[in-house]
Amino acid sequence: MTGDMTTERRCDFCHTEDDNLGELYVHGKYAAHYKCMLYSSGLYQVDESEQDDTFDDFGGGFATGLVIKEIKRGKRLVIIILKPFLYMCITI
Ligand SMILES: [Zn+2]
């Protein structure tokens, strides 16, 4: 393995680099796990068929504007992994 600078990014929701939380999407200075966005109360996925030319995909079908708004809200999403495929999410 050679040095890879991109692995330094941490998710802006859970502040970890936990691979169990899905792919880490990086958009500009923001980064978010797929599952952190999926379980964030203020976020929803936009179906590909509903995305128009102006839709800015943060990753995984989440609108960039909404993701950044949610990150800026300063909520810290904690995802507790109870078992594989069984998660509990709380915001603190
Ligand atoms: Zn995360």
PDB file of the backbone (N, CA, C, O) and the ligand in Angstrom, with CONECT records:
HET     ZN  A 101       1
ATOM      1  N   MET A   1       0.838  -1.212   0.000  1.00  0.00           N
ATOM      2  CA  MET A   1       0.000   0.000   0.000  1.00  0.00           C
ATOM      3  C   MET A   1       0.870   1.258   0.000  1.00  0.00           C
ATOM      4  O   MET A   1       1.757   1.414   0.839  1.00  0.00           O
ATOM      5  N   THR A   2       0.610   2.118  -0.921  1.00  0.00           N
ATOM      6  CA  THR A   2       1.291   3.408  -0.908  1.00  0.00           C
ATOM      7  C   THR A   2       0.371   4.423  -0.233  1.00  0.00           C
ATOM      8  O   THR A   2      -0.825   4.178  -0.073  1.00  0.00           O
ATOM      9  N   GLY A   3       0.921   5.528   0.151  1.00  0.00           N
ATOM     10  CA  GLY A   3       0.142   6.531   0.861  1.00  0.00           C
ATOM     11  C   GLY A   3      -1.020   7.035   0.033  1.00  0.00           C
ATOM     12  O   GLY A   3      -0.854   7.432  -1.121  1.00  0.00           O
ATOM     13  N   ASP A   4      -2.192   7.015   0.629  1.00  0.00           N
ATOM     14  CA  ASP A   4      -3.383   7.497  -0.065  1.00  0.00           C
ATOM     15  C   ASP A   4      -4.007   8.599   0.774  1.00  0.00           C
ATOM     16  O   ASP A   4      -4.550   8.350   1.850  1.00  0.00           O
ATOM     17  N   MET A   5      -3.921   9.819   0.266  1.00  0.00           N
ATOM     18  CA  MET A   5      -4.376  10.979   1.036  1.00  0.00           C
ATOM     19  C   MET A   5      -5.899  11.003   1.238  1.00  0.00           C
ATOM     20  O   MET A   5      -6.392  11.630   2.177  1.00  0.00           O
ATOM     21  N   THR A   6      -6.631  10.328   0.367  1.00  0.00           N
ATOM     22  CA  THR A   6      -8.088  10.418   0.444  1.00  0.00           C
ATOM     23  C   THR A   6      -8.660   9.629   1.618  1.00  0.00           C
ATOM     24  O   THR A   6      -9.817   9.835   1.984  1.00  0.00           O
ATOM     25  N   THR A   7      -7.877   8.730   2.215  1.00  0.00           N
ATOM     26  CA  THR A   7      -8.406   7.927   3.311  1.00  0.00           C
ATOM     27  C   THR A   7      -8.484   8.717   4.615  1.00  0.00           C
ATOM     28  O   THR A   7      -8.961   8.207   5.629  1.00  0.00           O
ATOM     29  N   GLU A   8      -8.016   9.957   4.585  1.00  0.00           N
ATOM     30  CA  GLU A   8      -8.024  10.778   5.792  1.00  0.00           C
ATOM     31  C   GLU A   8      -9.402  11.339   6.126  1.00  0.00           C
ATOM     32  O   GLU A   8      -9.616  11.837   7.231  1.00  0.00           O
ATOM     33  N   ARG A   9     -10.327  11.262   5.193  1.00  0.00           N
ATOM     34  CA  ARG A   9     -11.627  11.890   5.406  1.00  0.00           C
ATOM     35  C   ARG A   9     -12.471  11.162   6.443  1.00  0.00           C
ATOM     36  O   ARG A   9     -12.485   9.933   6.510  1.00  0.00           O
ATOM     37  N   ARG A  10     -13.156  11.936   7.230  1.00  0.00           N
ATOM     38  CA  ARG A  10     -14.082  11.392   8.211  1.00  0.00           C
ATOM     39  C   ARG A  10     -15.478  11.897   7.909  1.00  0.00           C
ATOM     40  O   ARG A  10     -15.667  12.993   7.382  1.00  0.00           O
ATOM     41  N   CYS A  11     -16.432  11.083   8.252  1.00  0.00           N
ATOM     42  CA  CYS A  11     -17.818  11.429   8.033  1.00  0.00           C
ATOM     43  C   CYS A  11     -18.212  12.621   8.906  1.00  0.00           C
ATOM     44  O   CYS A  11     -17.847  12.685  10.080  1.00  0.00           O
ATOM     45  N   ASP A  12     -18.956  13.563   8.329  1.00  0.00           N
ATOM     46  CA  ASP A  12     -19.381  14.748   9.083  1.00  0.00           C
ATOM     47  C   ASP A  12     -20.564  14.469  10.006  1.00  0.00           C
ATOM     48  O   ASP A  12     -20.910  15.303  10.842  1.00  0.00           O
ATOM     49  N   PHE A  13     -21.177  13.313   9.859  1.00  0.00           N
ATOM     50  CA  PHE A  13     -22.283  12.964  10.755  1.00  0.00           C
ATOM     51  C   PHE A  13     -21.780  12.219  11.993  1.00  0.00           C
ATOM     52  O   PHE A  13     -22.048  12.633  13.120  1.00  0.00           O
ATOM     53  N   CYS A  14     -21.068  11.143  11.785  1.00  0.00           N
ATOM     54  CA  CYS A  14     -20.666  10.317  12.926  1.00  0.00           C
ATOM     55  C   CYS A  14     -19.207  10.555  13.326  1.00  0.00           C
ATOM     56  O   CYS A  14     -18.760  10.074  14.367  1.00  0.00           O
ATOM     57  N   HIS A  15     -18.478  11.288  12.509  1.00  0.00           N
ATOM     58  CA  HIS A  15     -17.087  11.625  12.795  1.00  0.00           C
ATOM     59  C   HIS A  15     -16.194  10.405  12.953  1.00  0.00           C
ATOM     60  O   HIS A  15     -15.224  10.425  13.710  1.00  0.00           O
ATOM     61  N   THR A  16     -16.525   9.362  12.242  1.00  0.00           N
ATOM     62  CA  THR A  16     -15.661   8.193  12.234  1.00  0.00           C
ATOM     63  C   THR A  16     -15.344   7.813  10.797  1.00  0.00           C
ATOM     64  O   THR A  16     -15.841   8.419   9.847  1.00  0.00           O
ATOM     65  N   GLU A  17     -14.522   6.817  10.665  1.00  0.00           N
ATOM     66  CA  GLU A  17     -14.217   6.276   9.339  1.00  0.00           C
ATOM     67  C   GLU A  17     -14.714   4.847   9.260  1.00  0.00           C
ATOM     68  O   GLU A  17     -14.139   4.017   8.555  1.00  0.00           O
ATOM     69  N   ASP A  18     -15.778   4.565   9.981  1.00  0.00           N
ATOM     70  CA  ASP A  18     -16.284   3.207  10.097  1.00  0.00           C
ATOM     71  C   ASP A  18     -16.807   2.663   8.767  1.00  0.00           C
ATOM     72  O   ASP A  18     -17.768   3.188   8.205  1.00  0.00           O
ATOM     73  N   ASP A  19     -16.168   1.616   8.278  1.00  0.00           N
ATOM     74  CA  ASP A  19     -16.564   1.021   6.998  1.00  0.00           C
ATOM     75  C   ASP A  19     -17.936   0.358   7.050  1.00  0.00           C
ATOM     76  O   ASP A  19     -18.574   0.165   6.014  1.00  0.00           O
ATOM     77  N   ASN A  20     -18.392   0.007   8.254  1.00  0.00           N
ATOM     78  CA  ASN A  20     -19.692  -0.657   8.387  1.00  0.00           C
ATOM     79  C   ASN A  20     -20.846   0.268   8.039  1.00  0.00           C
ATOM     80  O   ASN A  20     -21.973  -0.188   7.846  1.00  0.00           O
ATOM     81  N   LEU A  21     -20.573   1.559   7.959  1.00  0.00           N
ATOM     82  CA  LEU A  21     -21.640   2.522   7.709  1.00  0.00           C
ATOM     83  C   LEU A  21     -21.799   2.832   6.225  1.00  0.00           C
ATOM     84  O   LEU A  21     -22.416   3.826   5.842  1.00  0.00           O
ATOM     85  N   GLY A  22     -21.237   1.972   5.413  1.00  0.00           N
ATOM     86  CA  GLY A  22     -21.414   2.137   3.982  1.00  0.00           C
ATOM     87  C   GLY A  22     -20.332   3.004   3.367  1.00  0.00           C
ATOM     88  O   GLY A  22     -19.366   3.398   4.019  1.00  0.00           O
ATOM     89  N   GLU A  23     -20.525   3.279   2.119  1.00  0.00           N
ATOM     90  CA  GLU A  23     -19.551   4.068   1.386  1.00  0.00           C
ATOM     91  C   GLU A  23     -19.466   5.485   1.945  1.00  0.00           C
ATOM     92  O   GLU A  23     -20.484   6.085   2.292  1.00  0.00           O
ATOM     93  N   LEU A  24     -18.255   6.012   2.030  1.00  0.00           N
ATOM     94  CA  LEU A  24     -18.085   7.392   2.471  1.00  0.00           C
ATOM     95  C   LEU A  24     -18.051   8.278   1.225  1.00  0.00           C
ATOM     96  O   LEU A  24     -17.100   8.242   0.445  1.00  0.00           O
ATOM     97  N   TYR A  25     -19.097   9.065   1.060  1.00  0.00           N
ATOM     98  CA  TYR A  25     -19.158   9.978  -0.081  1.00  0.00           C
ATOM     99  C   TYR A  25     -18.526  11.297   0.304  1.00  0.00           C
ATOM    100  O   TYR A  25     -18.823  11.864   1.356  1.00  0.00           O
ATOM    101  N   VAL A  26     -17.657  11.775  -0.553  1.00  0.00           N
ATOM    102  CA  VAL A  26     -16.988  13.044  -0.289  1.00  0.00           C
ATOM    103  C   VAL A  26     -17.442  14.049  -1.326  1.00  0.00           C
ATOM    104  O   VAL A  26     -17.405  13.786  -2.528  1.00  0.00           O
ATOM    105  N   HIS A  27     -17.871  15.200  -0.848  1.00  0.00           N
ATOM    106  CA  HIS A  27     -18.373  16.237  -1.743  1.00  0.00           C
ATOM    107  C   HIS A  27     -17.772  17.553  -1.264  1.00  0.00           C
ATOM    108  O   HIS A  27     -18.211  18.116  -0.261  1.00  0.00           O
ATOM    109  N   GLY A  28     -16.763  18.039  -1.988  1.00  0.00           N
ATOM    110  CA  GLY A  28     -16.088  19.259  -1.548  1.00  0.00           C
ATOM    111  C   GLY A  28     -15.469  19.042  -0.191  1.00  0.00           C
ATOM    112  O   GLY A  28     -14.697  18.104   0.004  1.00  0.00           O
ATOM    113  N   LYS A  29     -15.810  19.918   0.762  1.00  0.00           N
ATOM    114  CA  LYS A  29     -15.227  19.781   2.089  1.00  0.00           C
ATOM    115  C   LYS A  29     -16.079  18.925   3.016  1.00  0.00           C
ATOM    116  O   LYS A  29     -15.774  18.784   4.200  1.00  0.00           O
ATOM    117  N   TYR A  30     -17.145  18.357   2.473  1.00  0.00           N
ATOM    118  CA  TYR A  30     -18.030  17.539   3.292  1.00  0.00           C
ATOM    119  C   TYR A  30     -17.890  16.064   2.943  1.00  0.00           C
ATOM    120  O   TYR A  30     -17.562  15.699   1.814  1.00  0.00           O
ATOM    121  N   ALA A  31     -18.142  15.243   3.925  1.00  0.00           N
ATOM    122  CA  ALA A  31     -18.100  13.801   3.714  1.00  0.00           C
ATOM    123  C   ALA A  31     -19.184  13.157   4.560  1.00  0.00           C
ATOM    124  O   ALA A  31     -19.441  13.585   5.685  1.00  0.00           O
ATOM    125  N   ALA A  32     -19.811  12.134   4.020  1.00  0.00           N
ATOM    126  CA  ALA A  32     -20.870  11.461   4.757  1.00  0.00           C
ATOM    127  C   ALA A  32     -20.986  10.011   4.327  1.00  0.00           C
ATOM    128  O   ALA A  32     -20.866   9.684   3.147  1.00  0.00           O
ATOM    129  N   HIS A  33     -21.219   9.158   5.294  1.00  0.00           N
ATOM    130  CA  HIS A  33     -21.458   7.753   5.011  1.00  0.00           C
ATOM    131  C   HIS A  33     -22.844   7.576   4.396  1.00  0.00           C
ATOM    132  O   HIS A  33     -23.763   8.356   4.649  1.00  0.00           O
ATOM    133  N   TYR A  34     -22.963   6.560   3.603  1.00  0.00           N
ATOM    134  CA  TYR A  34     -24.262   6.244   3.012  1.00  0.00           C
ATOM    135  C   TYR A  34     -25.303   5.999   4.107  1.00  0.00           C
ATOM    136  O   TYR A  34     -26.397   6.561   4.054  1.00  0.00           O
ATOM    137  N   LYS A  35     -24.977   5.178   5.084  1.00  0.00           N
ATOM    138  CA  LYS A  35     -25.962   4.854   6.122  1.00  0.00           C
ATOM    139  C   LYS A  35     -26.222   6.019   7.066  1.00  0.00           C
ATOM    140  O   LYS A  35     -27.323   6.138   7.604  1.00  0.00           O
ATOM    141  N   CYS A  36     -25.241   6.870   7.273  1.00  0.00           N
ATOM    142  CA  CYS A  36     -25.472   8.044   8.119  1.00  0.00           C
ATOM    143  C   CYS A  36     -26.494   8.970   7.466  1.00  0.00           C
ATOM    144  O   CYS A  36     -27.311   9.585   8.152  1.00  0.00           O
ATOM    145  N   MET A  37     -26.445   9.066   6.138  1.00  0.00           N
ATOM    146  CA  MET A  37     -27.432   9.888   5.432  1.00  0.00           C
ATOM    147  C   MET A  37     -28.779   9.191   5.436  1.00  0.00           C
ATOM    148  O   MET A  37     -29.823   9.817   5.616  1.00  0.00           O
ATOM    149  N   LEU A  38     -28.733   7.878   5.232  1.00  0.00           N
ATOM    150  CA  LEU A  38     -29.960   7.090   5.168  1.00  0.00           C
ATOM    151  C   LEU A  38     -30.751   7.200   6.471  1.00  0.00           C
ATOM    152  O   LEU A  38     -31.980   7.258   6.444  1.00  0.00           O
ATOM    153  N   TYR A  39     -30.068   7.228   7.594  1.00  0.00           N
ATOM    154  CA  TYR A  39     -30.736   7.226   8.886  1.00  0.00           C
ATOM    155  C   TYR A  39     -30.901   8.623   9.481  1.00  0.00           C
ATOM    156  O   TYR A  39     -31.462   8.776  10.565  1.00  0.00           O
ATOM    157  N   SER A  40     -30.418   9.631   8.778  1.00  0.00           N
ATOM    158  CA  SER A  40     -30.567  10.980   9.276  1.00  0.00           C
ATOM    159  C   SER A  40     -32.011  11.440   9.073  1.00  0.00           C
ATOM    160  O   SER A  40     -32.553  11.322   7.974  1.00  0.00           O
ATOM    161  N   SER A  41     -32.621  11.953  10.110  1.00  0.00           N
ATOM    162  CA  SER A  41     -34.053  12.260  10.073  1.00  0.00           C
ATOM    163  C   SER A  41     -34.415  13.283   9.001  1.00  0.00           C
ATOM    164  O   SER A  41     -35.510  13.222   8.444  1.00  0.00           O
ATOM    165  N   GLY A  42     -33.534  14.204   8.707  1.00  0.00           N
ATOM    166  CA  GLY A  42     -33.872  15.261   7.765  1.00  0.00           C
ATOM    167  C   GLY A  42     -33.571  14.926   6.316  1.00  0.00           C
ATOM    168  O   GLY A  42     -33.754  15.765   5.434  1.00  0.00           O
ATOM    169  N   LEU A  43     -33.117  13.722   6.065  1.00  0.00           N
ATOM    170  CA  LEU A  43     -32.692  13.380   4.709  1.00  0.00           C
ATOM    171  C   LEU A  43     -33.514  12.250   4.122  1.00  0.00           C
ATOM    172  O   LEU A  43     -34.007  11.373   4.832  1.00  0.00           O
ATOM    173  N   TYR A  44     -33.647  12.296   2.809  1.00  0.00           N
ATOM    174  CA  TYR A  44     -34.341  11.224   2.099  1.00  0.00           C
ATOM    175  C   TYR A  44     -33.676  11.058   0.745  1.00  0.00           C
ATOM    176  O   TYR A  44     -33.093  11.992   0.195  1.00  0.00           O
ATOM    177  N   GLN A  45     -33.776   9.863   0.233  1.00  0.00           N
ATOM    178  CA  GLN A  45     -33.184   9.590  -1.073  1.00  0.00           C
ATOM    179  C   GLN A  45     -34.136  10.033  -2.179  1.00  0.00           C
ATOM    180  O   GLN A  45     -35.354   9.892  -2.072  1.00  0.00           O
ATOM    181  N   VAL A  46     -33.558  10.562  -3.223  1.00  0.00           N
ATOM    182  CA  VAL A  46     -34.358  10.952  -4.378  1.00  0.00           C
ATOM    183  C   VAL A  46     -34.160   9.885  -5.450  1.00  0.00           C
ATOM    184  O   VAL A  46     -33.040   9.589  -5.867  1.00  0.00           O
ATOM    185  N   ASP A  47     -35.260   9.334  -5.871  1.00  0.00           N
ATOM    186  CA  ASP A  47     -35.234   8.297  -6.897  1.00  0.00           C
ATOM    187  C   ASP A  47     -34.590   8.834  -8.162  1.00  0.00           C
ATOM    188  O   ASP A  47     -34.788   9.990  -8.537  1.00  0.00           O
ATOM    189  N   GLU A  48     -33.822   7.984  -8.807  1.00  0.00           N
ATOM    190  CA  GLU A  48     -33.149   8.426 -10.032  1.00  0.00           C
ATOM    191  C   GLU A  48     -34.127   8.982 -11.060  1.00  0.00           C
ATOM    192  O   GLU A  48     -33.804   9.924 -11.785  1.00  0.00           O
ATOM    193  N   SER A  49     -35.322   8.398 -11.121  1.00  0.00           N
ATOM    194  CA  SER A  49     -36.308   8.851 -12.099  1.00  0.00           C
ATOM    195  C   SER A  49     -36.848  10.242 -11.750  1.00  0.00           C
ATOM    196  O   SER A  49     -37.391  10.936 -12.609  1.00  0.00           O
ATOM    197  N   GLU A  50     -36.692  10.645 -10.476  1.00  0.00           N
ATOM    198  CA  GLU A  50     -37.193  11.955 -10.055  1.00  0.00           C
ATOM    199  C   GLU A  50     -36.114  13.029 -10.063  1.00  0.00           C
ATOM    200  O   GLU A  50     -36.386  14.197  -9.784  1.00  0.00           O
ATOM    201  N   GLN A  51     -34.884  12.624 -10.386  1.00  0.00           N
ATOM    202  CA  GLN A  51     -33.791  13.593 -10.422  1.00  0.00           C
ATOM    203  C   GLN A  51     -33.793  14.302 -11.774  1.00  0.00           C
ATOM    204  O   GLN A  51     -33.816  13.660 -12.824  1.00  0.00           O
ATOM    205  N   ASP A  52     -33.768  15.620 -11.734  1.00  0.00           N
ATOM    206  CA  ASP A  52     -33.705  16.353 -13.005  1.00  0.00           C
ATOM    207  C   ASP A  52     -32.279  16.855 -13.237  1.00  0.00           C
ATOM    208  O   ASP A  52     -31.360  16.506 -12.496  1.00  0.00           O
ATOM    209  N   ASP A  53     -32.108  17.666 -14.262  1.00  0.00           N
ATOM    210  CA  ASP A  53     -30.770  18.139 -14.634  1.00  0.00           C
ATOM    211  C   ASP A  53     -30.109  18.957 -13.546  1.00  0.00           C
ATOM    212  O   ASP A  53     -28.882  19.022 -13.470  1.00  0.00           O
ATOM    213  N   THR A  54     -30.920  19.586 -12.701  1.00  0.00           N
ATOM    214  CA  THR A  54     -30.351  20.456 -11.673  1.00  0.00           C
ATOM    215  C   THR A  54     -30.061  19.693 -10.382  1.00  0.00           C
ATOM    216  O   THR A  54     -29.498  20.250  -9.439  1.00  0.00           O
ATOM    217  N   PHE A  55     -30.447  18.422 -10.343  1.00  0.00           N
ATOM    218  CA  PHE A  55     -30.243  17.655  -9.123  1.00  0.00           C
ATOM    219  C   PHE A  55     -28.757  17.420  -8.886  1.00  0.00           C
ATOM    220  O   PHE A  55     -28.040  16.914  -9.749  1.00  0.00           O
ATOM    221  N   ASP A  56     -28.321  17.799  -7.699  1.00  0.00           N
ATOM    222  CA  ASP A  56     -26.920  17.655  -7.340  1.00  0.00           C
ATOM    223  C   ASP A  56     -26.809  16.502  -6.338  1.00  0.00           C
ATOM    224  O   ASP A  56     -27.189  16.628  -5.174  1.00  0.00           O
ATOM    225  N   ASP A  57     -26.290  15.399  -6.814  1.00  0.00           N
ATOM    226  CA  ASP A  57     -26.224  14.185  -6.003  1.00  0.00           C
ATOM    227  C   ASP A  57     -24.978  14.193  -5.118  1.00  0.00           C
ATOM    228  O   ASP A  57     -23.849  14.194  -5.607  1.00  0.00           O
ATOM    229  N   PHE A  58     -25.210  14.200  -3.814  1.00  0.00           N
ATOM    230  CA  PHE A  58     -24.076  14.126  -2.884  1.00  0.00           C
ATOM    231  C   PHE A  58     -23.438  12.744  -2.976  1.00  0.00           C
ATOM    232  O   PHE A  58     -22.236  12.569  -2.775  1.00  0.00           O
ATOM    233  N   GLY A  59     -24.279  11.784  -3.282  1.00  0.00           N
ATOM    234  CA  GLY A  59     -23.869  10.377  -3.326  1.00  0.00           C
ATOM    235  C   GLY A  59     -25.032   9.552  -2.828  1.00  0.00           C
ATOM    236  O   GLY A  59     -25.690   9.932  -1.859  1.00  0.00           O
ATOM    237  N   GLY A  60     -25.295   8.444  -3.464  1.00  0.00           N
ATOM    238  CA  GLY A  60     -26.363   7.564  -3.018  1.00  0.00           C
ATOM    239  C   GLY A  60     -27.756   8.102  -3.253  1.00  0.00           C
ATOM    240  O   GLY A  60     -28.725   7.556  -2.726  1.00  0.00           O
ATOM    241  N   GLY A  61     -27.878   9.172  -4.040  1.00  0.00           N
ATOM    242  CA  GLY A  61     -29.195   9.724  -4.345  1.00  0.00           C
ATOM    243  C   GLY A  61     -29.674  10.771  -3.359  1.00  0.00           C
ATOM    244  O   GLY A  61     -30.856  11.115  -3.344  1.00  0.00           O
ATOM    245  N   PHE A  62     -28.776  11.279  -2.540  1.00  0.00           N
ATOM    246  CA  PHE A  62     -29.141  12.328  -1.588  1.00  0.00           C
ATOM    247  C   PHE A  62     -28.760  13.691  -2.144  1.00  0.00           C
ATOM    248  O   PHE A  62     -27.662  13.875  -2.668  1.00  0.00           O
ATOM    249  N   ALA A  63     -29.677  14.643  -2.024  1.00  0.00           N
ATOM    250  CA  ALA A  63     -29.422  15.980  -2.561  1.00  0.00           C
ATOM    251  C   ALA A  63     -28.349  16.689  -1.740  1.00  0.00           C
ATOM    252  O   ALA A  63     -28.437  16.763  -0.514  1.00  0.00           O
ATOM    253  N   THR A  64     -27.345  17.205  -2.426  1.00  0.00           N
ATOM    254  CA  THR A  64     -26.218  17.842  -1.756  1.00  0.00           C
ATOM    255  C   THR A  64     -26.651  18.956  -0.807  1.00  0.00           C
ATOM    256  O   THR A  64     -26.159  19.049   0.317  1.00  0.00           O
ATOM    257  N   GLY A  65     -27.573  19.797  -1.266  1.00  0.00           N
ATOM    258  CA  GLY A  65     -28.014  20.923  -0.444  1.00  0.00           C
ATOM    259  C   GLY A  65     -28.590  20.470   0.884  1.00  0.00           C
ATOM    260  O   GLY A  65     -28.323  21.078   1.921  1.00  0.00           O
ATOM    261  N   LEU A  66     -29.385  19.397   0.856  1.00  0.00           N
ATOM    262  CA  LEU A  66     -30.011  18.891   2.069  1.00  0.00           C
ATOM    263  C   LEU A  66     -28.983  18.267   3.007  1.00  0.00           C
ATOM    264  O   LEU A  66     -29.055  18.424   4.225  1.00  0.00           O
ATOM    265  N   VAL A  67     -28.032  17.561   2.416  1.00  0.00           N
ATOM    266  CA  VAL A  67     -27.008  16.900   3.235  1.00  0.00           C
ATOM    267  C   VAL A  67     -26.185  17.952   3.977  1.00  0.00           C
ATOM    268  O   VAL A  67     -25.925  17.820   5.173  1.00  0.00           O
ATOM    269  N   ILE A  68     -25.783  18.988   3.261  1.00  0.00           N
ATOM    270  CA  ILE A  68     -24.964  20.033   3.880  1.00  0.00           C
ATOM    271  C   ILE A  68     -25.766  20.770   4.960  1.00  0.00           C
ATOM    272  O   ILE A  68     -25.230  21.123   6.011  1.00  0.00           O
ATOM    273  N   LYS A  69     -27.053  20.998   4.686  1.00  0.00           N
ATOM    274  CA  LYS A  69     -27.918  21.648   5.667  1.00  0.00           C
ATOM    275  C   LYS A  69     -27.975  20.816   6.957  1.00  0.00           C
ATOM    276  O   LYS A  69     -27.910  21.344   8.067  1.00  0.00           O
ATOM    277  N   GLU A  70     -28.097  19.527   6.770  1.00  0.00           N
ATOM    278  CA  GLU A  70     -28.186  18.604   7.900  1.00  0.00           C
ATOM    279  C   GLU A  70     -26.860  18.572   8.683  1.00  0.00           C
ATOM    280  O   GLU A  70     -26.855  18.516   9.912  1.00  0.00           O
ATOM    281  N   ILE A  71     -25.760  18.609   7.959  1.00  0.00           N
ATOM    282  CA  ILE A  71     -24.452  18.619   8.615  1.00  0.00           C
ATOM    283  C   ILE A  71     -24.297  19.915   9.417  1.00  0.00           C
ATOM    284  O   ILE A  71     -23.817  19.903  10.550  1.00  0.00           O
ATOM    285  N   LYS A  72     -24.709  21.021   8.815  1.00  0.00           N
ATOM    286  CA  LYS A  72     -24.551  22.324   9.465  1.00  0.00           C
ATOM    287  C   LYS A  72     -25.455  22.473  10.675  1.00  0.00           C
ATOM    288  O   LYS A  72     -25.174  23.265  11.575  1.00  0.00           O
ATOM    289  N   ARG A  73     -26.533  21.718  10.695  1.00  0.00           N
ATOM    290  CA  ARG A  73     -27.429  21.780  11.834  1.00  0.00           C
ATOM    291  C   ARG A  73     -26.680  21.345  13.103  1.00  0.00           C
ATOM    292  O   ARG A  73     -27.130  21.568  14.227  1.00  0.00           O
ATOM    293  N   GLY A  74     -25.538  20.726  12.879  1.00  0.00           N
ATOM    294  CA  GLY A  74     -24.664  20.406  13.998  1.00  0.00           C
ATOM    295  C   GLY A  74     -25.100  19.216  14.805  1.00  0.00           C
ATOM    296  O   GLY A  74     -24.569  18.947  15.882  1.00  0.00           O
ATOM    297  N   LYS A  75     -26.064  18.511  14.283  1.00  0.00           N
ATOM    298  CA  LYS A  75     -26.510  17.335  15.019  1.00  0.00           C
ATOM    299  C   LYS A  75     -25.486  16.230  14.856  1.00  0.00           C
ATOM    300  O   LYS A  75     -24.909  16.045  13.784  1.00  0.00           O
ATOM    301  N   ARG A  76     -25.280  15.530  15.894  1.00  0.00           N
ATOM    302  CA  ARG A  76     -24.339  14.432  15.821  1.00  0.00           C
ATOM    303  C   ARG A  76     -25.113  13.129  15.836  1.00  0.00           C
ATOM    304  O   ARG A  76     -25.739  12.757  16.829  1.00  0.00           O
ATOM    305  N   LEU A  77     -25.051  12.459  14.720  1.00  0.00           N
ATOM    306  CA  LEU A  77     -25.794  11.215  14.590  1.00  0.00           C
ATOM    307  C   LEU A  77     -24.935  10.065  15.094  1.00  0.00           C
ATOM    308  O   LEU A  77     -23.789   9.891  14.679  1.00  0.00           O
ATOM    309  N   VAL A  78     -25.503   9.307  15.973  1.00  0.00           N
ATOM    310  CA  VAL A  78     -24.781   8.157  16.497  1.00  0.00           C
ATOM    311  C   VAL A  78     -25.516   6.905  16.055  1.00  0.00           C
ATOM    312  O   VAL A  78     -26.707   6.735  16.316  1.00  0.00           O
ATOM    313  N   ILE A  79     -24.803   6.062  15.401  1.00  0.00           N
ATOM    314  CA  ILE A  79     -25.410   4.814  14.956  1.00  0.00           C
ATOM    315  C   ILE A  79     -24.805   3.688  15.772  1.00  0.00           C
ATOM    316  O   ILE A  79     -23.596   3.460  15.756  1.00  0.00           O
ATOM    317  N   ILE A  80     -25.654   3.010  16.465  1.00  0.00           N
ATOM    318  CA  ILE A  80     -25.202   1.912  17.297  1.00  0.00           C
ATOM    319  C   ILE A  80     -25.485   0.617  16.555  1.00  0.00           C
ATOM    320  O   ILE A  80     -26.628   0.329  16.200  1.00  0.00           O
ATOM    321  N   ILE A  81     -24.458  -0.144  16.328  1.00  0.00           N
ATOM    322  CA  ILE A  81     -24.636  -1.394  15.610  1.00  0.00           C
ATOM    323  C   ILE A  81     -24.900  -2.493  16.635  1.00  0.00           C
ATOM    324  O   ILE A  81     -24.022  -2.885  17.404  1.00  0.00           O
ATOM    325  N   LEU A  82     -26.136  -2.971  16.616  1.00  0.00           N
ATOM    326  CA  LEU A  82     -26.535  -3.997  17.570  1.00  0.00           C
ATOM    327  C   LEU A  82     -26.097  -5.371  17.077  1.00  0.00           C
ATOM    328  O   LEU A  82     -25.502  -6.159  17.811  1.00  0.00           O
ATOM    329  N   LYS A  83     -26.407  -5.627  15.826  1.00  0.00           N
ATOM    330  CA  LYS A  83     -26.008  -6.861  15.143  1.00  0.00           C
ATOM    331  C   LYS A  83     -25.762  -6.440  13.706  1.00  0.00           C
ATOM    332  O   LYS A  83     -26.166  -5.350  13.302  1.00  0.00           O
ATOM    333  N   PRO A  84     -25.102  -7.293  12.929  1.00  0.00           N
ATOM    334  CA  PRO A  84     -25.005  -6.951  11.506  1.00  0.00           C
ATOM    335  C   PRO A  84     -26.415  -6.741  10.962  1.00  0.00           C
ATOM    336  O   PRO A  84     -27.300  -7.557  11.220  1.00  0.00           O
ATOM    337  N   PHE A  85     -26.633  -5.693  10.236  1.00  0.00           N
ATOM    338  CA  PHE A  85     -27.908  -5.337   9.602  1.00  0.00           C
ATOM    339  C   PHE A  85     -28.973  -4.890  10.595  1.00  0.00           C
ATOM    340  O   PHE A  85     -30.138  -4.754  10.220  1.00  0.00           O
ATOM    341  N   LEU A  86     -28.607  -4.663  11.833  1.00  0.00           N
ATOM    342  CA  LEU A  86     -29.571  -4.129  12.783  1.00  0.00           C
ATOM    343  C   LEU A  86     -28.927  -2.922  13.463  1.00  0.00           C
ATOM    344  O   LEU A  86     -27.965  -3.050  14.221  1.00  0.00           O
ATOM    345  N   TYR A  87     -29.486  -1.745  13.170  1.00  0.00           N
ATOM    346  CA  TYR A  87     -28.882  -0.514  13.636  1.00  0.00           C
ATOM    347  C   TYR A  87     -29.863   0.289  14.477  1.00  0.00           C
ATOM    348  O   TYR A  87     -31.078   0.189  14.303  1.00  0.00           O
ATOM    349  N   MET A  88     -29.337   1.058  15.361  1.00  0.00           N
ATOM    350  CA  MET A  88     -30.155   1.979  16.118  1.00  0.00           C
ATOM    351  C   MET A  88     -29.497   3.354  15.995  1.00  0.00           C
ATOM    352  O   MET A  88     -28.288   3.491  16.187  1.00  0.00           O
ATOM    353  N   CYS A  89     -30.288   4.351  15.680  1.00  0.00           N
ATOM    354  CA  CYS A  89     -29.696   5.664  15.467  1.00  0.00           C
ATOM    355  C   CYS A  89     -30.275   6.667  16.458  1.00  0.00           C
ATOM    356  O   CYS A  89     -31.488   6.724  16.662  1.00  0.00           O
ATOM    357  N   ILE A  90     -29.418   7.437  17.057  1.00  0.00           N
ATOM    358  CA  ILE A  90     -29.867   8.502  17.932  1.00  0.00           C
ATOM    359  C   ILE A  90     -29.111   9.761  17.565  1.00  0.00           C
ATOM    360  O   ILE A  90     -27.981   9.696  17.080  1.00  0.00           O
ATOM    361  N   THR A  91     -29.720  10.891  17.792  1.00  0.00           N
ATOM    362  CA  THR A  91     -29.004  12.139  17.588  1.00  0.00           C
ATOM    363  C   THR A  91     -28.806  12.783  18.951  1.00  0.00           C
ATOM    364  O   THR A  91     -29.715  12.803  19.781  1.00  0.00           O
ATOM    365  N   ILE A  92     -27.626  13.300  19.168  1.00  0.00           N
ATOM    366  CA  ILE A  92     -27.334  13.915  20.466  1.00  0.00           C
ATOM    367  C   ILE A  92     -26.921  15.353  20.264  1.00  0.00           C
ATOM    368  O   ILE A  92     -26.631  16.055  21.233  1.00  0.00           O
TER     369      ILE A  92
HETATM  370 ZN    ZN A 101     -20.866   8.401   9.239  1.00  0.00          ZN2+
END
